[in-house]
Amino acid sequence: MIIDQAISVLKQEAESILHLTQKIGSEFERMVEVIFNSTGRVVISGIGKSGLIGRKIVATLCSTGTNAMFLHPVEAMHGDLGMVSKDDVFIAISNSGETSELNVLLPSIRSLGCPMVAFTGNPNSTMAKRCDIVIDTGVEKEACPLGLAPTCSTTAQLAMGDALAVVLINKKQFKLSDFKKSHPGGALGKRLSCMVGEIMFSNISSSNIPSVLPGSSILKAIDKMDKFKLGAVFILGADNSLSGIITDGDIRHCIAKVALDLSKMAVEDVMTSEPHVISPDMPLYDALNIMEQHQITILPVTDIKNRLVGILHLHDILGKGAFKFTGDV
């Protein structure tokens, strides 16, 4: 019985979120554009359970590149309204749209001249009528058997806030490396503060990394690439000087050209002779930016004489476990 009830609640809340997909339309697009073009902050206000949801949405927005703050509607009427300016975008959250503490505040927000958005389950409510943009977060019923405790409604509000934050991430082209600015104490933030030399694979030898000499056949390079399963092979001179790099994408492009005979080709016919490289003393967030900008997942690390001294993979930056270039699967 207990498990069945729990499953029923989760199903109802999931269905409430899916129901929101039918309500996403031009009003949501208007909200995103207004926030994107705003020079101020997103100010979110609500009370009770909706206030708690508002605080969480603020936290999500702030951590993903959108400046936001929470404004308690009661405190706003006792001085905190001074924190809001005409350049901000105000979002009011109330399922009923008839929350008196919030509706009393709205005329004062209107007088400031900032755009006003309503997250509400009642598009015909007082709050909705006083706002410029109305986002319908209504649900058919609460998961609470008494229909009293906000459950599905608060889940819907939260999900709509997440949808807003993620769309703004893409709109603003917020990058993983930007996390360092807002998450200096987090695991990723700390990792991005490191230097490349601190986490790169540095045991560079012909037996430890996929490499071939200049003038080698492309088939030999493919064999090395297959053995180490790194997705790339390095073209190195006897002194470890980097002549070029061949990726599995380069090989696919060659195969796509049916007229080419791989058995007669040398690595120089396929390799990128001036690949993107980094130095050991470069911050990891710079390396991550290079990877994102050029859509690559691996970077050679070279010294001032262009000798390969290390290899950096995207997974090393993200902390998903260092690659072991041993050739073993």
ChimeraX attribute file (.defattr): number of C-alpha atoms within 10 A of each C-alpha:
attribute: neighborCount
match mode: 1-to-1
recipient: residues
	/A:1	6
	/A:2	7
	/A:3	8
	/A:4	8
	/A:5	11
	/A:6	11
	/A:7	12
	/A:8	13
	/A:9	18
	/A:10	13
	/A:11	13
	/A:12	18
	/A:13	22
	/A:14	14
	/A:15	15
	/A:16	24
	/A:17	22
	/A:18	13
	/A:19	16
	/A:20	18
	/A:21	10
	/A:22	8
	/A:23	14
	/A:24	15
	/A:25	11
	/A:26	11
	/A:27	16
	/A:28	19
	/A:29	12
	/A:30	15
	/A:31	21
	/A:32	17
	/A:33	13
	/A:34	17
	/A:35	21
	/A:36	15
	/A:37	9
	/A:38	16
	/A:39	13
	/A:40	18
	/A:41	19
	/A:42	23
	/A:43	21
	/A:44	26
	/A:45	27
	/A:46	25
	/A:47	20
	/A:48	12
	/A:49	16
	/A:50	23
	/A:51	21
	/A:52	16
	/A:53	23
	/A:54	30
	/A:55	20
	/A:56	16
	/A:57	24
	/A:58	22
	/A:59	16
	/A:60	19
	/A:61	22
	/A:62	17
	/A:63	18
	/A:64	20
	/A:65	19
	/A:66	21
	/A:67	18
	/A:68	22
	/A:69	21
	/A:70	20
	/A:71	23
	/A:72	21
	/A:73	23
	/A:74	17
	/A:75	10
	/A:76	19
	/A:77	15
	/A:78	9
	/A:79	9
	/A:80	13
	/A:81	18
	/A:82	10
	/A:83	11
	/A:84	20
	/A:85	16
	/A:86	17
	/A:87	17
	/A:88	23
	/A:89	25
	/A:90	29
	/A:91	24
	/A:92	29
	/A:93	29
	/A:94	30
	/A:95	27
	/A:96	18
	/A:97	22
	/A:98	15
	/A:99	17
	/A:100	12
	/A:101	15
	/A:102	22
	/A:103	18
	/A:104	14
	/A:105	18
	/A:106	18
	/A:107	12
	/A:108	13
	/A:109	20
	/A:110	16
	/A:111	9
	/A:112	15
	/A:113	13
	/A:114	18
	/A:115	21
	/A:116	24
	/A:117	25
	/A:118	29
	/A:119	30
	/A:120	27
	/A:121	23
	/A:122	21
	/A:123	19
	/A:124	12
	/A:125	17
	/A:126	16
	/A:127	28
	/A:128	27
	/A:129	13
	/A:130	16
	/A:131	20
	/A:132	16
	/A:133	20
	/A:134	25
	/A:135	25
	/A:136	23
	/A:137	29
	/A:138	23
	/A:139	24
	/A:140	12
	/A:141	16
	/A:142	20
	/A:143	22
	/A:144	12
	/A:145	9
	/A:146	7
	/A:147	10
	/A:148	10
	/A:149	13
	/A:150	16
	/A:151	19
	/A:152	25
	/A:153	27
	/A:154	25
	/A:155	20
	/A:156	28
	/A:157	28
	/A:158	21
	/A:159	19
	/A:160	22
	/A:161	20
	/A:162	16
	/A:163	14
	/A:164	19
	/A:165	22
	/A:166	16
	/A:167	14
	/A:168	20
	/A:169	16
	/A:170	10
	/A:171	12
	/A:172	13
	/A:173	11
	/A:174	15
	/A:175	16
	/A:176	16
	/A:177	18
	/A:178	17
	/A:179	19
	/A:180	20
	/A:181	11
	/A:182	13
	/A:183	14
	/A:184	14
	/A:185	11
	/A:186	12
	/A:187	12
	/A:188	17
	/A:189	20
	/A:190	13
	/A:191	22
	/A:192	25
	/A:193	15
	/A:194	16
	/A:195	18
	/A:196	26
	/A:197	20
	/A:198	13
	/A:199	19
	/A:200	22
	/A:201	22
	/A:202	17
	/A:203	13
	/A:204	16
	/A:205	12
	/A:206	14
	/A:207	11
	/A:208	15
	/A:209	25
	/A:210	27
	/A:211	25
	/A:212	23
	/A:213	18
	/A:214	17
	/A:215	13
	/A:216	14
	/A:217	18
	/A:218	22
	/A:219	15
	/A:220	16
	/A:221	24
	/A:222	20
	/A:223	13
	/A:224	21
	/A:225	23
	/A:226	16
	/A:227	16
	/A:228	20
	/A:229	18
	/A:230	20
	/A:231	16
	/A:232	25
	/A:233	25
	/A:234	28
	/A:235	26
	/A:236	20
	/A:237	17
	/A:238	10
	/A:239	9
	/A:240	20
	/A:241	17
	/A:242	26
	/A:243	20
	/A:244	21
	/A:245	24
	/A:246	24
	/A:247	20
	/A:248	16
	/A:249	11
	/A:250	15
	/A:251	17
	/A:252	10
	/A:253	11
	/A:254	16
	/A:255	13
	/A:256	10
	/A:257	9
	/A:258	9
	/A:259	8
	/A:260	11
	/A:261	10
	/A:262	17
	/A:263	10
	/A:264	10
	/A:265	15
	/A:266	17
	/A:267	25
	/A:268	18
	/A:269	14
	/A:270	18
	/A:271	20
	/A:272	17
	/A:273	14
	/A:274	10
	/A:275	14
	/A:276	16
	/A:277	18
	/A:278	22
	/A:279	20
	/A:280	21
	/A:281	13
	/A:282	14
	/A:283	18
	/A:284	26
	/A:285	23
	/A:286	16
	/A:287	24
	/A:288	23
	/A:289	15
	/A:290	17
	/A:291	17
	/A:292	15
	/A:293	9
	/A:294	9
	/A:295	9
	/A:296	14
	/A:297	17
	/A:298	21
	/A:299	23
	/A:300	24
	/A:301	25
	/A:302	19
	/A:303	15
	/A:304	7
	/A:305	9
	/A:306	16
	/A:307	17
	/A:308	25
	/A:309	21
	/A:310	22
	/A:311	25
	/A:312	26
	/A:313	21
	/A:314	18
	/A:315	13
	/A:316	20
	/A:317	21
	/A:318	17
	/A:319	13
	/A:320	9
	/A:321	9
	/A:322	16
	/A:323	15
	/A:324	14
	/A:325	19
	/A:326	13
	/A:327	16
	/A:328	8
	/A:329	8
